[in-house]
Amino acid sequence: MYEFVSGPLVWVAFIVFIGGMIIKTVGLISLSKKKDKVVYNHLNLDWSMRSIFRWLVPFGSRGMRENPVLTIAGFVFHICLLAVPLFLLGHNILWDEAWGISLWSMPDRIADWMTLFLIAAAIVLIIRRIVLPEVKIVTTSTDYILLAIACAPFITGYMAYHQWMDAKTITIIHILCGELMLISIPFTKLSHMILFFLSRAHIGSEFGERRGTVTW
Amino acid sequence: MAEAAVDTTEDQTVDTKVIKERLDLLKGGRFKMWLEICAHCGLCADSCFFYLAHDKDPKYMPSHKVMKTLGELYDKKGEVDRATLKEMAEVVYGDCTACRRCSMFCPFGIDIATMIAAGRGICCSQDLHPDGLKAAIQNYKDTGNQMAMSSEDFVETCEWMAEETEEELKGLEIPIDKQGARIMYTVNAREPKFYPQDIAEAAMIFHAARENWTMPSNGWDDTNLAMFAGDGKTMTAQVKLVYDAAERLGAENIGITE
């Protein structure tokens, strides 16, 4: 079982994730070239980059400054979500054993704390959805499911590291959760990890190039 | 088209075929992406003055307004009854001005207001746009301006204003249909109809600036209420009317009233 989830299934997950995102992104761009031609006469690299950059920097936009709780929770969540799996020592050892390549890795103690920070940030995001009427009214069950899919690898990873259950079982569950998250990305709004850049480039150019107005 | 079948708002049916066609036409790369990626974060709420003016009643928050209208139309693949569509019309015309402030506040840059405008287009295709806009659209179609002024009335108003103002500023003119002007000036049809002094005041500025300007006898109304209604056909015709006037007169620029 462990061999299967840590072998072929990893390949499946990465192929679906990367292949799916390429198909999706290329598909949307070519569709827009057919049906949204108007976009392309004011698409502008400078405005696009500024629009993306401002929303990638903490408190870079007015909306972020006015909503510090969401900004902090959101950035903590996303930074940990990307950094922990990429720079975890355990993951890098696996890659090193498999292909002889590895990235810089962080001390386990830091990864441990970042995992807890991610879970804390997720709890803040959930509380926001329940407590704030303007967020509650637009929240759907999908929002909770996707948050759960994104958090599951971290919760199970934490459990595996601290050996809270049978190490082998929890590790298998942890790998499955990670694969589920990767596979979900192209088919759900988690695809914003790539589409964010397209939509921000569009709106930055739409307001910037056409009327000299900023969207941050 | 189903013009004969769907004639008045009393009609209790909707032409779902037309709605489906429009939904399909709209669904390019942008709409597809926007409808999918909204994270329901709620950041657009505070950007909306409808929401703020209604004591932060969440039903006025922008993304909710889209979800309840265009979002639902896509979910139901255009299969809605007239009562539902009428409720949607209340939202897209009554609870949003399409000012686009929310589009500037969305972290993902989703153009929320453009989706509301798309919803208006669908409501308008089923004759559910507000009566005031219907009347204006008819006027555009009949006369090329929202106030149903005839070309003669407009030209006479301008002449009258030129005569009155000339007493103050010697040599002042309001040139109509002059060829090769640098600026072809256009106005809101309410100006010649109700506030002709506005035209006189603009003329005074042009005169003092020694500007080479003119106004067209036809194609002088730069408002576009058809756009607000979601009537793309009339909207385009009105813009074209003004552009054609500028081309006919060989004007370098089109000036638009304040």
Interface residues (C-beta under 8 A of the other chain):
Chain A: L28 I29 S30 L31 S32 K33 K34 K35 D36 V39 S51 W55 S61 R62 G63 M64 E66 N67 L70 R128 R129 L132 P133 E134 V135 K136 I137 V138 T139 T140 D143 K189 S191 H192 L195 F196 L198 S199 R200 A201 H202 I203 G204 E206 F207 T213 V214 T215
Chain B: L25 K27 G28 G29 R30 K32 M33 W34 E36 I37 C38 A39 H40 C41 G42 L43 A45 D46 S47 Y51 K56 P58 K59 M61 S63 H64 M67 S103 M104 F105 C106 P107 F108 G109 I110 D111
